[in-house]
């Protein structure tokens, strides 16, 4: 599930929920809905989140191999 991949990457990067919300420009309610699977991620959402986490967008996709670089 995409939401669990994103939340796992957030945890791995050591970024709090509130920091991800603030730095990505995705409001806390909207981010919560995305991570709870209520709303679907857009490509823009994923790009913003990936930038904050310092990973390529593909690292957030289910089945992606972890980036150990």
Secondary structure, DSSP 8 states (H G I E B T S, - for coil): -HHHHHHHHHHHHT--HHHHHHHHT--HHHHHHHHTTSS---HHHHHHHHHHHTS-GGGGSTT------
